[in-house]
Amino acid sequence: MIDNTIFGNLTAKFVTLGCKLNFAETSTIGKLLAEKGVRTATSDEQPDICIINTCTVTELANKKCRQEIRKIAKEHPEAVIVVTGCYAQLRSEEVAQIEGVDIVVGNDQKGEIVDFVEQWYTERRPMTKVTPLKDMKRFIPSCSRGDRTRYFLKVQDGCDYYCSYCTIPRARGRSRSGRIEDLVEQARQVAAEGGKEIVITGVNIGDFGKFSEGTFYDLARALDEVDGIERYRISSIEPDLLSDDTIRFVAESKRFMPHFHIPLQSGNDEVLRLMRRHYDRALFADKIARIREVMPDAFIGVDLITGMRGETPERFEDSYEFIAGLDITRLHVFTYSERPNTQALNIDYVVSPQERHERTRRMMALSDRKLSAFIDSALGETRPVLFEHTLHGATMHGFTDNYLRVEVDADPLLFNTVVPVQLVKAKGSDDTIIGKLP
């Protein structure tokens, strides 16, 4: 083991690929290293340690991970290269064979990365530390702050759903959660640091309570009592786990924003069955209607997969028409990717790559029209905006309570403050609204 004096002379570089949960966990790794005296390397420094937190949501994500690992190893040949995350969990042997990689760490042992780095400096030999899926039971708390005003609070990990197209349960393990009292304390720490907004994140946050206590609704009520936090946003939550109590609570809360991100994946019931989803489109439509009933101006983002095996042209058109009729704000469209060891590979009907991408194009065009209509409906309103960093020195931006991006003339005094802004006109180029201060 090396002492803190030596550790304190080291610098680290952090690279995160994938979801908000990964960003939260990378931040925790950074804090653990910082406690040993390791500082983040500047852009013109050669770091001593490189931490790469990976994703495996698609085969394209795996490819990007490999490219990034090779790029970092080539740029920093003297650094200790540590690869962790979902790609490292599922394909540890493959990752370990990439030239330059020194340490491979699975998801369940991210919290021990500091110990593994110490061990490497003592023994100078490659190592792989990956917990088997059946033994992944720990909940590792994480809370991160990016370069903006938002924090990402991890409240849950793992998934018990095993959708036919997805490998995440194999990479993250079974569903498990933090304790409400511990998560509330983390929120209090964010408030003490001056944070104004927290995004509640996890793999399947609606399943909160596994190996813990309470429900997601109970957690939301507890977080709502933390003084100093002005905004909470709920990240992706499954429609069948988004309870009516939670919807009503968000509508009545002063701190939970009218903003939802809900996976649909397909608007055709037969494709949903093939995907092994836990709801039908009638339930999904009902959840959207309930949100609109109590929060007519809520931002509703929806995840969608195009070109899934079994999505015949007729089923796609049925899905398209259903989604076109939904009162939602934006689609997050993913082109189906074949994943090894998934049950979807047993489905006979295969959509060609060209057709998958054409369906993605059509759905994204539909999304653009819906978002444009939502922006137009908001023009003329005055809404509270939490301002973030400046852009090119002349302007700065922030987000309304219902997640519309607003740009105004730069004023450093506005940073990390919530002020009312009149929404004047759509900028047009990047879904931004030009705002007018009082």
C-alpha positions as a Python dict, from the first residue, in 0.01 Angstrom:
ca = {
    (1, 'M'): (0, 0, 0),
    (2, 'I'): (120, 353, -68),
    (3, 'D'): (95, 637, 177),
    (4, 'N'): (-113, 949, 136),
    (5, 'T'): (197, 1164, 75),
    (6, 'I'): (269, 974, -246),
    (7, 'F'): (-100, 958, -334),
    (8, 'G'): (-128, 1331, -283),
    (9, 'N'): (122, 1395, -561),
    (10, 'L'): (-97, 1215, -814),
    (11, 'T'): (-346, 1354, -1063),
    (12, 'A'): (-647, 1186, -1224),
    (13, 'K'): (-853, 1220, -1538),
    (14, 'F'): (-1215, 1105, -1551),
    (15, 'V'): (-1409, 995, -1860),
    (16, 'T'): (-1776, 900, -1832),
    (17, 'L'): (-1980, 734, -2105),
    (18, 'G'): (-2353, 667, -2087),
    (19, 'C'): (-2624, 757, -1842),
    (20, 'K'): (-2667, 1012, -1564),
    (21, 'L'): (-2622, 733, -1312),
    (22, 'N'): (-2269, 676, -1445),
    (23, 'F'): (-2192, 1047, -1402),
    (24, 'A'): (-2306, 1031, -1040),
    (25, 'E'): (-2087, 728, -974),
    (26, 'T'): (-1783, 881, -1146),
    (27, 'S'): (-1822, 1182, -919),
    (28, 'T'): (-1817, 953, -615),
    (29, 'I'): (-1499, 784, -738),
    (30, 'G'): (-1346, 1129, -782),
    (31, 'K'): (-1437, 1226, -426),
    (32, 'L'): (-1282, 907, -287),
    (33, 'L'): (-959, 978, -472),
    (34, 'A'): (-967, 1342, -362),
    (35, 'E'): (-988, 1228, 0),
    (36, 'K'): (-651, 1059, -59),
    (37, 'G'): (-511, 1382, -200),
    (38, 'V'): (-546, 1303, -569),
    (39, 'R'): (-646, 1610, -767),
    (40, 'T'): (-814, 1630, -1108),
    (41, 'A'): (-560, 1684, -1385),
    (42, 'T'): (-581, 2004, -1587),
    (43, 'S'): (-629, 1985, -1964),
    (44, 'D'): (-258, 2039, -2031),
    (45, 'E'): (-132, 1785, -1776),
    (46, 'Q'): (-47, 1419, -1821),
    (47, 'P'): (-258, 1244, -1554),
    (48, 'D'): (-120, 967, -1336),
    (49, 'I'): (-455, 785, -1322),
    (50, 'C'): (-730, 762, -1585),
    (51, 'I'): (-1076, 641, -1478),
    (52, 'I'): (-1306, 538, -1766),
    (53, 'N'): (-1666, 464, -1662),
    (54, 'T'): (-1832, 273, -1945),
    (55, 'C'): (-2175, 199, -2090),
    (56, 'T'): (-2317, -108, -2266),
    (57, 'V'): (-2671, -7, -2358),
    (58, 'T'): (-2611, -87, -2728),
    (59, 'E'): (-2343, -250, -2941),
    (60, 'L'): (-2261, 100, -3066),
    (61, 'A'): (-2202, 202, -2704),
    (62, 'N'): (-1960, -91, -2665),
    (63, 'K'): (-1774, 21, -2978),
    (64, 'K'): (-1749, 378, -2847),
    (65, 'C'): (-1616, 246, -2517),
    (66, 'R'): (-1342, 49, -2691),
    (67, 'Q'): (-1249, 351, -2900),
    (68, 'E'): (-1234, 576, -2595),
    (69, 'I'): (-1026, 330, -2393),
    (70, 'R'): (-772, 297, -2675),
    (71, 'K'): (-766, 675, -2724),
    (72, 'I'): (-702, 745, -2355),
    (73, 'A'): (-436, 473, -2330),
    (74, 'K'): (-257, 616, -2634),
    (75, 'E'): (-275, 976, -2510),
    (76, 'H'): (-158, 887, -2159),
    (77, 'P'): (80, 590, -2192),
    (78, 'E'): (232, 639, -1846),
    (79, 'A'): (-100, 659, -1662),
    (80, 'V'): (-272, 380, -1470),
    (81, 'I'): (-576, 301, -1687),
    (82, 'V'): (-882, 193, -1486),
    (83, 'V'): (-1193, 78, -1675),
    (84, 'T'): (-1518, 32, -1486),
    (85, 'G'): (-1893, 41, -1555),
    (86, 'C'): (-2138, -176, -1744),
    (87, 'Y'): (-1913, -266, -2039),
    (88, 'A'): (-1639, -366, -1795),
    (89, 'Q'): (-1891, -572, -1597),
    (90, 'L'): (-2023, -767, -1895),
    (91, 'R'): (-1703, -803, -2096),
    (92, 'S'): (-1424, -785, -1843),
    (93, 'E'): (-1196, -1029, -2029),
    (94, 'E'): (-1237, -833, -2352),
    (95, 'V'): (-1160, -505, -2175),
    (96, 'A'): (-857, -650, -1998),
    (97, 'Q'): (-707, -745, -2336),
    (98, 'I'): (-715, -387, -2466),
    (99, 'E'): (-359, -256, -2479),
    (100, 'G'): (-282, -17, -2196),
    (101, 'V'): (-559, -124, -1957),
    (102, 'D'): (-425, -194, -1609),
    (103, 'I'): (-734, -240, -1389),
    (104, 'V'): (-1085, -363, -1477),
    (105, 'V'): (-1353, -307, -1213),
    (106, 'G'): (-1717, -420, -1224),
    (107, 'N'): (-2016, -213, -1111),
    (108, 'D'): (-2040, -369, -767),
    (109, 'Q'): (-1685, -271, -675),
    (110, 'K'): (-1665, 86, -800),
    (111, 'G'): (-1642, 201, -441),
    (112, 'E'): (-1316, 7, -401),
    (113, 'I'): (-1132, 160, -695),
    (114, 'V'): (-905, 363, -465),
    (115, 'D'): (-792, 39, -296),
    (116, 'F'): (-725, -125, -632),
    (117, 'V'): (-518, 172, -748),
    (118, 'E'): (-316, 153, -426),
    (119, 'Q'): (-266, -219, -484),
    (120, 'W'): (-148, -154, -840),
    (121, 'Y'): (115, 94, -721),
    (122, 'T'): (238, -168, -475),
    (123, 'E'): (239, -471, -705),
    (124, 'R'): (254, -315, -1054),
    (125, 'R'): (47, -592, -1212),
    (126, 'P'): (-283, -588, -1404),
    (127, 'M'): (-596, -690, -1216),
    (128, 'T'): (-962, -762, -1283),
    (129, 'K'): (-1215, -719, -1002),
    (130, 'V'): (-1566, -813, -1113),
    (131, 'T'): (-1837, -947, -883),
    (132, 'P'): (-2053, -1226, -1037),
    (133, 'L'): (-2407, -1118, -1118),
    (134, 'K'): (-2567, -1340, -852),
    (135, 'D'): (-2358, -1173, -581),
    (136, 'M'): (-2428, -811, -678),
    (137, 'K'): (-2634, -693, -381),
    (138, 'R'): (-2469, -378, -253),
    (139, 'F'): (-2608, -29, -299),
    (140, 'I'): (-2323, 218, -350),
    (141, 'P'): (-2439, 576, -279),
    (142, 'S'): (-2347, 845, -532),
    (143, 'C'): (-2422, 1212, -579),
    (144, 'S'): (-2254, 1423, -847),
    (145, 'R'): (-2233, 1780, -957),
    (146, 'G'): (-2140, 1859, -1315),
    (147, 'D'): (-2026, 2194, -1448),
    (148, 'R'): (-2377, 2325, -1412),
    (149, 'T'): (-2611, 2385, -1120),
    (150, 'R'): (-2768, 2039, -1111),
    (151, 'Y'): (-2673, 1748, -890),
    (152, 'F'): (-2753, 1386, -974),
    (153, 'L'): (-2859, 1179, -674),
    (154, 'K'): (-2849, 802, -713),
    (155, 'V'): (-3137, 646, -517),
    (156, 'Q'): (-3159, 299, -674),
    (157, 'D'): (-2953, 50, -875),
    (158, 'G'): (-3019, -267, -1071),
    (159, 'C'): (-3330, -395, -1246),
    (160, 'D'): (-3557, -698, -1210),
    (161, 'Y'): (-3746, -647, -1536),
    (162, 'Y'): (-3533, -840, -1790),
    (163, 'C'): (-3685, -688, -2104),
    (164, 'S'): (-3608, -906, -2405),
    (165, 'Y'): (-3379, -652, -2577),
    (166, 'C'): (-3184, -533, -2272),
    (167, 'T'): (-2857, -635, -2106),
    (168, 'I'): (-2866, -383, -1819),
    (169, 'P'): (-2996, -630, -1554),
    (170, 'R'): (-2694, -850, -1632),
    (171, 'A'): (-2462, -551, -1597),
    (172, 'R'): (-2624, -393, -1290),
    (173, 'G'): (-2773, -686, -1100),
    (174, 'R'): (-3097, -706, -908),
    (175, 'S'): (-3290, -399, -797),
    (176, 'R'): (-3176, -244, -471),
    (177, 'S'): (-3209, 97, -309),
    (178, 'G'): (-3057, 338, -62),
    (179, 'R'): (-3217, 424, 271),
    (180, 'I'): (-3448, 724, 272),
    (181, 'E'): (-3272, 883, 570),
    (182, 'D'): (-2932, 852, 400),
    (183, 'L'): (-3060, 999, 73),
    (184, 'V'): (-3222, 1289, 258),
    (185, 'E'): (-2888, 1356, 427),
    (186, 'Q'): (-2716, 1364, 88),
    (187, 'A'): (-2975, 1617, -30),
    (188, 'R'): (-2902, 1829, 277),
    (189, 'Q'): (-2531, 1821, 188),
    (190, 'V'): (-2616, 1941, -164),
    (191, 'A'): (-2810, 2230, -14),
    (192, 'A'): (-2517, 2312, 215),
    (193, 'E'): (-2289, 2331, -92),
    (194, 'G'): (-2528, 2578, -254),
    (195, 'G'): (-2692, 2334, -493),
    (196, 'K'): (-3038, 2434, -607),
    (197, 'E'): (-3151, 2140, -821),
    (198, 'I'): (-3131, 1762, -780),
    (199, 'V'): (-3210, 1504, -1048),
    (200, 'I'): (-3321, 1179, -888),
    (201, 'T'): (-3158, 896, -1080),
    (202, 'G'): (-3112, 519, -1088),
    (203, 'V'): (-3163, 225, -1321),
    (204, 'N'): (-3531, 175, -1234),
    (205, 'I'): (-3618, 439, -975),
    (206, 'G'): (-3987, 355, -964),
    (207, 'D'): (-3882, 24, -808),
    (208, 'F'): (-3732, 210, -511),
    (209, 'G'): (-3764, 18, -186),
    (210, 'K'): (-3596, -314, -270),
    (211, 'F'): (-3376, -420, 25),
    (212, 'S'): (-3468, -88, 182),
    (213, 'E'): (-3787, 66, 313),
    (214, 'G'): (-4069, 279, 180),
    (215, 'T'): (-4165, 351, -180),
    (216, 'F'): (-4060, 609, -435),
    (217, 'Y'): (-4357, 818, -324),
    (218, 'D'): (-4230, 805, 35),
    (219, 'L'): (-3883, 908, -81),
    (220, 'A'): (-4020, 1202, -279),
    (221, 'R'): (-4217, 1328, 19),
    (222, 'A'): (-3909, 1308, 242),
    (223, 'L'): (-3685, 1489, -7),
    (224, 'D'): (-3946, 1759, -50),
    (225, 'E'): (-3887, 1863, 311),
    (226, 'V'): (-3517, 1945, 264),
    (227, 'D'): (-3465, 2319, 302),
    (228, 'G'): (-3245, 2489, 45),
    (229, 'I'): (-3323, 2263, -251),
    (230, 'E'): (-3546, 2455, -489),
    (231, 'R'): (-3593, 2193, -757),
    (232, 'Y'): (-3615, 1817, -795),
    (233, 'R'): (-3650, 1641, -1128),
    (234, 'I'): (-3748, 1276, -1165),
    (235, 'S'): (-3534, 1095, -1421),
    (236, 'S'): (-3666, 803, -1622),
    (237, 'I'): (-3948, 618, -1443),
    (238, 'E'): (-4142, 320, -1576),
    (239, 'P'): (-4510, 396, -1655),
    (240, 'D'): (-4643, 107, -1450),
    (241, 'L'): (-4437, 225, -1152),
    (242, 'L'): (-4540, 590, -1180),
    (243, 'S'): (-4821, 589, -926),
    (244, 'D'): (-5117, 824, -930),
    (245, 'D'): (-5011, 935, -581),
    (246, 'T'): (-4672, 1042, -718),
    (247, 'I'): (-4833, 1232, -1005),
    (248, 'R'): (-5064, 1419, -766),
    (249, 'F'): (-4774, 1486, -530),
    (250, 'V'): (-4559, 1640, -804),
    (251, 'A'): (-4851, 1859, -910),
    (252, 'E'): (-4891, 1992, -553),
    (253, 'S'): (-4522, 2014, -458),
    (254, 'K'): (-4331, 2342, -475),
    (255, 'R'): (-3999, 2166, -524),
    (256, 'F'): (-4075, 1880, -765),
    (257, 'M'): (-4084, 2019, -1118),
    (258, 'P'): (-4355, 1944, -1378),
    (259, 'H'): (-4116, 1730, -1579),
    (260, 'F'): (-4138, 1357, -1652),
    (261, 'H'): (-3928, 1113, -1854),
    (262, 'I'): (-4124, 794, -1917),
    (263, 'P'): (-4010, 496, -2130),
    (264, 'L'): (-4271, 374, -2379),
    (265, 'Q'): (-4038, 184, -2618),
    (266, 'S'): (-4322, 101, -2860),
    (267, 'G'): (-4673, 220, -2925),
    (268, 'N'): (-4784, -123, -3048),
    (269, 'D'): (-4911, -374, -2793),
    (270, 'E'): (-4776, -679, -2975),
    (271, 'V'): (-4426, -530, -2985),
    (272, 'L'): (-4455, -439, -2618),
    (273, 'R'): (-4537, -804, -2548),
    (274, 'L'): (-4235, -919, -2749),
    (275, 'M'): (-4023, -670, -2555),
    (276, 'R'): (-4156, -821, -2230),
    (277, 'R'): (-4264, -481, -2106),
    (278, 'H'): (-4493, -469, -1802),
    (279, 'Y'): (-4776, -256, -1941),
    (280, 'D'): (-4980, -195, -2254),
    (281, 'R'): (-5031, 128, -2443),
    (282, 'A'): (-5366, 192, -2278),
    (283, 'L'): (-5193, 218, -1940),
    (284, 'F'): (-4932, 449, -2089),
    (285, 'A'): (-5195, 675, -2245),
    (286, 'D'): (-5377, 685, -1911),
    (287, 'K'): (-5061, 802, -1730),
    (288, 'I'): (-5011, 1081, -1985),
    (289, 'A'): (-5372, 1189, -1946),
    (290, 'R'): (-5344, 1193, -1566),
    (291, 'I'): (-5031, 1410, -1584),
    (292, 'R'): (-5196, 1652, -1825),
    (293, 'E'): (-5507, 1671, -1608),
    (294, 'V'): (-5316, 1813, -1311),
    (295, 'M'): (-5010, 1961, -1491),
    (296, 'P'): (-5118, 2080, -1836),
    (297, 'D'): (-4782, 2250, -1897),
    (298, 'A'): (-4560, 1957, -1787),
    (299, 'F'): (-4267, 1857, -2006),
    (300, 'I'): (-4308, 1486, -2090),
    (301, 'G'): (-4014, 1311, -2256),
    (302, 'V'): (-4067, 958, -2386),
    (303, 'D'): (-3813, 684, -2471),
    (304, 'L'): (-3873, 485, -2787),
    (305, 'I'): (-3696, 198, -2968),
    (306, 'T'): (-3736, 163, -3343),
    (307, 'G'): (-3670, -147, -3551),
    (308, 'M'): (-3706, -402, -3271),
    (309, 'R'): (-3727, -762, -3387),
    (310, 'G'): (-4092, -838, -3445),
    (311, 'E'): (-4177, -478, -3543),
    (312, 'T'): (-4340, -547, -3879),
    (313, 'P'): (-4426, -249, -4103),
    (314, 'E'): (-4788, -272, -3986),
    (315, 'R'): (-4686, -269, -3621),
    (316, 'F'): (-4453, 25, -3674),
    (317, 'E'): (-4726, 228, -3844),
    (318, 'D'): (-4964, 143, -3561),
    (319, 'S'): (-4701, 257, -3311),
    (320, 'Y'): (-4639, 578, -3507),
    (321, 'E'): (-5008, 671, -3516),
    (322, 'F'): (-5049, 602, -3145),
    (323, 'I'): (-4749, 817, -3053),
    (324, 'A'): (-4857, 1095, -3290),
    (325, 'G'): (-5181, 1115, -3093),
    (326, 'L'): (-5014, 1135, -2751),
    (327, 'D'): (-4992, 1473, -2578),
    (328, 'I'): (-4620, 1446, -2509),
    (329, 'T'): (-4333, 1690, -2553),
    (330, 'R'): (-4036, 1504, -2695),
    (331, 'L'): (-3919, 1159, -2803),
    (332, 'H'): (-3581, 1012, -2719),
    (333, 'V'): (-3545, 766, -3007),
    (334, 'F'): (-3305, 472, -3003),
    (335, 'T'): (-3243, 244, -3299),
    (336, 'Y'): (-3268, -122, -3197),
    (337, 'S'): (-2932, -290, -3150),
    (338, 'E'): (-2882, -666, -3146),
    (339, 'R'): (-2737, -771, -2811),
    (340, 'P'): (-2579, -1109, -2737),
    (341, 'N'): (-2759, -1332, -2485),
    (342, 'T'): (-3089, -1144, -2508),
    (343, 'Q'): (-3423, -1315, -2562),
    (344, 'A'): (-3504, -1079, -2849),
    (345, 'L'): (-3269, -1281, -3068),
    (346, 'N'): (-3528, -1561, -3063),
    (347, 'I'): (-3786, -1342, -3240),
    (348, 'D'): (-3811, -1438, -3608),
    (349, 'Y'): (-3899, -1113, -3785),
    (350, 'V'): (-3586, -899, -3839),
    (351, 'V'): (-3595, -535, -3949),
    (352, 'S'): (-3314, -442, -4187),
    (353, 'P'): (-3060, -184, -4067),
    (354, 'Q'): (-3171, 57, -4341),
    (355, 'E'): (-3536, 29, -4234),
    (356, 'R'): (-3445, 70, -3867),
    (357, 'H'): (-3274, 399, -3942),
    (358, 'E'): (-3560, 520, -4160),
    (359, 'R'): (-3806, 451, -3878),
    (360, 'T'): (-3578, 637, -3639),
    (361, 'R'): (-3571, 933, -3881),
    (362, 'R'): (-3950, 945, -3898),
    (363, 'M'): (-3992, 926, -3522),
    (364, 'M'): (-3732, 1199, -3468),
    (365, 'A'): (-3914, 1423, -3716),
    (366, 'L'): (-4234, 1360, -3521),
    (367, 'S'): (-4049, 1449, -3202),
    (368, 'D'): (-3926, 1777, -3355),
    (369, 'R'): (-4281, 1875, -3445),
    (370, 'K'): (-4410, 1799, -3097),
    (371, 'L'): (-4131, 1991, -2925),
    (372, 'S'): (-4178, 2287, -3157),
    (373, 'A'): (-4551, 2295, -3078),
    (374, 'F'): (-4478, 2278, -2704),
    (375, 'I'): (-4232, 2569, -2731),
    (376, 'D'): (-4478, 2776, -2933),
    (377, 'S'): (-4749, 2719, -2673),
    (378, 'A'): (-4520, 2857, -2403),
    (379, 'L'): (-4423, 3181, -2577),
    (380, 'G'): (-4550, 3488, -2395),
    (381, 'E'): (-4552, 3313, -2057),
    (382, 'T'): (-4332, 3416, -1765),
    (383, 'R'): (-4172, 3116, -1594),
    (384, 'P'): (-3904, 3064, -1327),
    (385, 'V'): (-3560, 2990, -1474),
    (386, 'L'): (-3257, 2849, -1292),
    (387, 'F'): (-2953, 2998, -1467),
    (388, 'E'): (-2639, 2802, -1547),
    (389, 'H'): (-2300, 2890, -1696),
    (390, 'T'): (-2239, 3159, -1959),
    (391, 'L'): (-2221, 3084, -2329),
    (392, 'H'): (-1940, 3252, -2525),
    (393, 'G'): (-1939, 3532, -2271),
    (394, 'A'): (-2231, 3721, -2427),
    (395, 'T'): (-2526, 3507, -2324),
    (396, 'M'): (-2619, 3258, -2056),
    (397, 'H'): (-2889, 3000, -2030),
    (398, 'G'): (-3100, 2809, -1786),
    (399, 'F'): (-3410, 2593, -1771),
    (400, 'T'): (-3767, 2674, -1681),
    (401, 'D'): (-3949, 2464, -1423),
    (402, 'N'): (-4092, 2262, -1712),
    (403, 'Y'): (-3751, 2212, -1871),
    (404, 'L'): (-3750, 2464, -2153),
    (405, 'R'): (-3406, 2601, -2234),
    (406, 'V'): (-3395, 2981, -2210),
    (407, 'E'): (-3121, 3223, -2319),
    (408, 'V'): (-3068, 3581, -2195),
    (409, 'D'): (-2787, 3834, -2197),
    (410, 'A'): (-2509, 3723, -1965),
    (411, 'D'): (-2508, 3853, -1609),
    (412, 'P'): (-2280, 3675, -1358),
    (413, 'L'): (-2517, 3764, -1076),
    (414, 'L'): (-2782, 3537, -1230),
    (415, 'F'): (-2571, 3221, -1201),
    (416, 'N'): (-2737, 2958, -977),
    (417, 'T'): (-3037, 3177, -910),
    (418, 'V'): (-3403, 3127, -998),
    (419, 'V'): (-3568, 3433, -1152),
    (420, 'P'): (-3887, 3490, -1352),
    (421, 'V'): (-3826, 3527, -1726),
    (422, 'Q'): (-4067, 3613, -2004),
    (423, 'L'): (-4044, 3367, -2291),
    (424, 'V'): (-4025, 3592, -2597),
    (425, 'K'): (-3942, 3392, -2908),
    (426, 'A'): (-3798, 3063, -3027),
    (427, 'K'): (-3436, 3086, -3135),
    (428, 'G'): (-3501, 2806, -3378),
    (429, 'S'): (-3158, 2653, -3417),
    (430, 'D'): (-3125, 2450, -3098),
    (431, 'D'): (-3465, 2435, -2925),
    (432, 'T'): (-3377, 2744, -2721),
    (433, 'I'): (-3613, 3027, -2629),
    (434, 'I'): (-3497, 3388, -2614),
    (435, 'G'): (-3601, 3526, -2277),
    (436, 'K'): (-3657, 3875, -2135),
    (437, 'L'): (-3570, 3957, -1776),
    (438, 'P'): (-3805, 4174, -1567),
}
